[in-house]
Amino acid sequence: MSNDANFDLIIHAERALLPDGTDSVKIGVADGTIAAIARGGQDLDTAASAGATIIEVGADQVLLPGLVDSHVHVNDPGRAEWEGFASATRAAAAGGVTTIVDMPLNSLPPTVSVAALDAKREVAGPKAFVDVGFWGGAIPGNTADLRPLHEAGVYGFKCFLEDSGVEEFPPLEPDEMAADMAEIAAFDGMLIVHAEDHAVMAEVPKNSGPKFADFLATRPREAENVAIARVIDAARATGARAHILHLSSADSLDQIAAAKAEGIKLTVETCPHYLVFTAEEIPDGATTHKCCPPIREESNREALWRGLIDGTIDCIVSDHSPSTAELKLLDTGDFGAAWGGISSLQLGLSLVWTEAAKRGIDLAEVVRWMSAAPAAVARVANKGAIAEGNDADFAVFAPDEEWTVHATDLYHRNQISAYDSRAVRGRVVQTLLRGTPVDFETPTGHLLTAR
């Protein structure tokens, strides 16, 4: 352990999730960094501990590393009525998330140039209650902007292979995606892909009604499967790092596993809504549950869980994609016309842990999927683990506390939720960012730069 500085804070926890298992700890924090960890009843350096603030974690609680959510749509500037950095980062903190990486679209302008990134950073800086990083965007015609965005510190580049839902962020054709991957490979960047194939989507019915089964038919598994195959082919040809966003089709797990075994640089995420809900339980007209790609059948959900357990799927992130209530068309329940997106930034850990516990999955595995793994995929430095040298980001979690979600209690700007009235297990009691408890009044988050 380090003796280089006096500790500002000492945390005592009988149960802490460390990279190699659960242990009792005393953690010394100095200048926002984990300076020392004493395990198994050992003590920290006495001289360095003098005058430090002490936090005692309850016997019924577990100290976790702060979660990392690398898929968040904050929509600010330009559509801050949908969310905004102040509300999004408060919600993140309330859910134990200490780092988010913001998506490039739905804000105006989208983050497809350095000037747009600068505009977003200027808005985010004074409002961030947790640390915030940024993805760039890859759209037709901006290949020349990719390297400058990389040099300005984005964590990678998002593209769509099907309509994004907003006209200012058009999709790439497969050959454009491959060309951008080649450019991105030249500086060891990463392309993250909304993988639904436009050609397949052009052949399916166009739904404009309240039946969920009709909506599901408009976003078939085949659209995902074909698009993922295109991503794999392009990653193989270019050597680029590629990441599949919000996997919903379990049919693609075999080709993903084969690509990884081949050595292709491919990672994959899924989201709480695909692991919690099933198509069979969604009522007609329940547009709170609309997302793209969609929630699929129970058998598909269970296959996604198996894909997490065997390592084919790398991580779990929210794909928090909020909108105003008006855009959800709650009055008509029209799935075809309603905005597609589910808000779960504040709820992810409790939702996933509730389902994981039913399946006999350990909390440590859940936290790895939601902290260390997304940090590793996005290459967010000094995050995702309770380890010396990392930022002192923590969540205090009561894993056995049962409670009911009420949308009106959430920090999300628009308090509508697919999870309203759902019973869950596990509650975040406190969140610390760089050793300071988040008070939800004073923003102390940093803007992160990829390196």
HELIX and SHEET records of a PDB file:
HELIX    1   1 THR A   46  SER A   49  1                                   4    
HELIX    2   2 PHE A   85  ALA A   94  1                                  10    
HELIX    3   3 VAL A  114  ALA A  124  1                                  11    
HELIX    4   4 GLY A  125  LYS A  127  5                                   3    
HELIX    5   5 THR A  143  ALA A  152  1                                  10    
HELIX    6   6 PRO A  174  ALA A  185  1                                  12    
HELIX    7   7 HIS A  198  MET A  201  1                                   4    
HELIX    8   8 PHE A  212  THR A  218  1                                   7    
HELIX    9   9 ARG A  221  THR A  238  1                                  18    
HELIX   10  10 ALA A  250  SER A  252  5                                   3    
HELIX   11  11 LEU A  253  GLU A  262  1                                  10    
HELIX   12  12 PRO A  272  VAL A  276  1                                   5    
HELIX   13  13 ALA A  279  GLU A  281  5                                   3    
HELIX   14  14 THR A  287  HIS A  289  5                                   3    
HELIX   15  15 GLU A  298  ILE A  309  1                                  12    
HELIX   16  16 GLU A  326  LYS A  328  5                                   3    
HELIX   17  17 GLY A  348  LYS A  358  1                                  11    
HELIX   18  18 LEU A  363  VAL A  367  1                                   5    
HELIX   19  19 ARG A  368  ALA A  372  3                                   5    
HELIX   20  20 ALA A  373  ALA A  378  1                                   6    
HELIX   21  21 ALA A  407  ASP A  409  5                                   3    
SHEET    1   A 4 THR A  33  ARG A  39  0                                        
SHEET    2   A 4 GLY A  21  ALA A  30 -1                                        
SHEET    3   A 4 LEU A   9  LEU A  18 -1                                        
SHEET    4   A 4 THR A  53  GLU A  56  1                                        
SHEET    1   B 4 VAL A  62  PRO A  65  0                                        
SHEET    2   B 4 PHE A 394  THR A 404 -1                                        
SHEET    3   B 4 ALA A 423  LEU A 433 -1                                        
SHEET    4   B 4 THR A 436  PRO A 437 -1                                        
SHEET    1   C 3 LEU A  67  VAL A  72  0                                        
SHEET    2   C 3 VAL A  97  ASP A 102  1                                        
SHEET    3   C 3 ASP A 131  PHE A 134  1                                        
SHEET    1   D 6 GLY A 136  GLY A 137  0                                        
SHEET    2   D 6 PHE A 157  PHE A 160  1                                        
SHEET    3   D 6 MET A 190  HIS A 194  1                                        
SHEET    4   D 6 ARG A 241  ILE A 244  1                                        
SHEET    5   D 6 LEU A 266  THR A 270  1                                        
SHEET    6   D 6 CYS A 315  ILE A 316  1                                        
END                                                                             
